[in-house]
Amino acid sequence: VASERLDVIISEIYNLSRSESNTLFLAKKVFVNGKLTENNSHKIKSGDTISVRGYGRFTWLSTLGETKKGRLKATVEVF
């Protein structure tokens, strides 16, 4: 992923564009650890569980480092 912003991570995991993932925030369908999140630039931490209504749930486990191009390697557990 490019960064730890919530909209970037949702778009990568569910194969959406960033504008499509931002519409999920406007529709109030994104929850972090069971709480509604309307902030698309929310930085998530390891162990956070993200739920997107209509798409599923995943847990952000950790970042493993950076690639040569500066993107983050991450591990997630998708339910």
C-alpha positions as a Markdown table, in Angstrom:
| # | Residue | x | y | z |
|---|---|---|---|---|
| 1 | Val | 0.0 | 0.0 | 0.0 |
| 2 | Ala | 1.1 | 3.6 | -0.5 |
| 3 | Ser | 0.4 | 4.7 | 3.1 |
| 4 | Glu | -1.5 | 3.7 | 6.3 |
| 5 | Arg | -4.5 | 5.9 | 5.5 |
| 6 | Leu | -7.7 | 4.0 | 5.8 |
| 7 | Asp | -9.1 | 4.9 | 2.4 |
| 8 | Val | -5.9 | 3.7 | 0.7 |
| 9 | Ile | -6.0 | 0.4 | 2.5 |
| 10 | Ile | -9.7 | -0.2 | 1.8 |
| 11 | Ser | -9.2 | 0.5 | -1.8 |
| 12 | Glu | -6.3 | -2.0 | -2.0 |
| 13 | Ile | -7.9 | -4.8 | -0.1 |
| 14 | Tyr | -11.3 | -4.6 | -1.9 |
| 15 | Asn | -9.9 | -3.6 | -5.3 |
| 16 | Leu | -11.7 | -0.3 | -5.4 |
| 17 | Ser | -10.6 | 3.1 | -6.6 |
| 18 | Arg | -10.0 | 5.7 | -3.9 |
| 19 | Ser | -13.0 | 7.7 | -4.9 |
| 20 | Glu | -15.2 | 4.6 | -4.6 |
| 21 | Ser | -13.7 | 3.9 | -1.1 |
| 22 | Asn | -14.4 | 7.5 | -0.1 |
| 23 | Thr | -18.1 | 7.1 | -1.0 |
| 24 | Leu | -18.2 | 4.3 | 1.6 |
| 25 | Phe | -17.2 | 6.9 | 4.3 |
| 26 | Leu | -19.9 | 9.2 | 3.1 |
| 27 | Ala | -22.5 | 6.4 | 3.3 |
| 28 | Lys | -21.3 | 5.6 | 6.9 |
| 29 | Lys | -20.3 | 2.0 | 6.1 |
| 30 | Val | -16.8 | 2.0 | 7.6 |
| 31 | Phe | -16.2 | 0.9 | 11.2 |
| 32 | Val | -12.8 | 0.7 | 13.0 |
| 33 | Asn | -12.9 | -1.5 | 16.1 |
| 34 | Gly | -16.7 | -1.4 | 16.1 |
| 35 | Lys | -17.0 | 2.4 | 16.0 |
| 36 | Leu | -18.2 | 4.4 | 13.0 |
| 37 | Thr | -15.4 | 6.3 | 11.2 |
| 38 | Glu | -16.1 | 9.1 | 8.8 |
| 39 | Asn | -12.5 | 10.3 | 8.6 |
| 40 | Asn | -11.1 | 8.8 | 5.4 |
| 41 | Ser | -7.5 | 9.8 | 6.4 |
| 42 | His | -7.6 | 7.9 | 9.7 |
| 43 | Lys | -4.2 | 6.2 | 10.3 |
| 44 | Ile | -4.7 | 2.7 | 11.5 |
| 45 | Lys | -2.6 | 0.8 | 14.0 |
| 46 | Ser | -1.6 | -2.8 | 14.2 |
| 47 | Gly | -4.4 | -4.9 | 15.7 |
| 48 | Asp | -7.2 | -2.7 | 14.4 |
| 49 | Thr | -10.2 | -4.4 | 13.0 |
| 50 | Ile | -11.9 | -2.7 | 10.1 |
| 51 | Ser | -15.4 | -3.6 | 8.9 |
| 52 | Val | -16.9 | -2.3 | 5.7 |
| 53 | Arg | -20.6 | -3.0 | 5.3 |
| 54 | Gly | -21.3 | -5.0 | 2.2 |
| 55 | Tyr | -17.6 | -5.9 | 1.7 |
| 56 | Gly | -16.4 | -7.7 | 4.8 |
| 57 | Arg | -14.0 | -7.3 | 7.6 |
| 58 | Phe | -10.2 | -7.4 | 8.0 |
| 59 | Thr | -7.6 | -7.0 | 10.7 |
| 60 | Trp | -4.5 | -4.9 | 10.1 |
| 61 | Leu | -1.7 | -7.0 | 11.6 |
| 62 | Ser | 1.6 | -5.1 | 10.9 |
| 63 | Thr | 3.8 | -3.4 | 8.4 |
| 64 | Leu | 6.8 | -5.4 | 7.3 |
| 65 | Gly | 8.9 | -2.6 | 5.8 |
| 66 | Glu | 9.2 | -0.7 | 2.6 |
| 67 | Thr | 9.6 | -1.8 | -1.0 |
| 68 | Lys | 12.3 | -0.2 | -3.2 |
| 69 | Lys | 9.7 | 2.3 | -4.5 |
| 70 | Gly | 8.7 | 3.4 | -1.0 |
| 71 | Arg | 5.4 | 1.5 | -0.7 |
| 72 | Leu | 4.6 | -0.3 | 2.5 |
| 73 | Lys | 4.5 | -4.1 | 2.8 |
| 74 | Ala | 1.7 | -5.1 | 5.1 |
| 75 | Thr | 0.0 | -8.2 | 6.6 |
| 76 | Val | -3.7 | -8.3 | 6.9 |
| 77 | Glu | -6.1 | -11.0 | 7.9 |
| 78 | Val | -9.3 | -10.9 | 5.8 |
| 79 | Phe | -12.5 | -12.6 | 7.2 |
